[in-house]
């Protein structure tokens, strides 16, 4: 089977196009990676070549040894992923030590995986462990409202979680574990990779203040859906804050507890919300 005919490739390209259409990517902003299933690798292996050299990852991820990742290229534009796929992303193989990678398909005109590849791989390593291998997608982009909100809210995941939950009833269901937040940091380096992977132990969303958002998920649809939900909640909150500093009414801590105790609702959408997010506001 050709790589471009595989369902996982179609999912990868669909998410990229959706992100572009939603204005999450300007120029070469953002990056996406997918940890391929063994059977997906075998199905397209006939198109792989092994002539390109092994390169240092810049991080050590021994639990990902031998895995294959589909990943966007450094400097490549998301708007071109569906238009020029073989030039825009690649499939990489991780070596047996988990310290090197080589490109086995794609980036036909040269190039390398995104500069955030070490961050992606460290996050994949965490998510593979804490979800027993279920999570396969890591997505980073620059959504307008989340970035704008990072100039207003404190760099505190508890405050962000509570404010986003209050903005839209679905939020505590979609990201019941909350969101993590990092202050501004230099992108592409080891520090931001380590700090983000620490957040990924608990959360599926990491906000990078004044930069963007990282999301992890099991499928392309769920990962993009999570990203979209957080960004939409941020847009609603920003609109409210643009009009008034004081909300006339909102979803209260007691309302959130009702989501967990209402027999009809909780039987369909069982959810556990940490009380630390349901603090009394002054
Ligand atoms: Zn970025």
Boltz pocket constraint, residues with backbone or C-beta under 6 A from the ligand:
constraints:
  - pocket:
      binder: B
      contacts: [[A, 29], [A, 30], [A, 140], [A, 141], [A, 142], [A, 187], [A, 211], [A, 212]]
      max_distance: 6.0
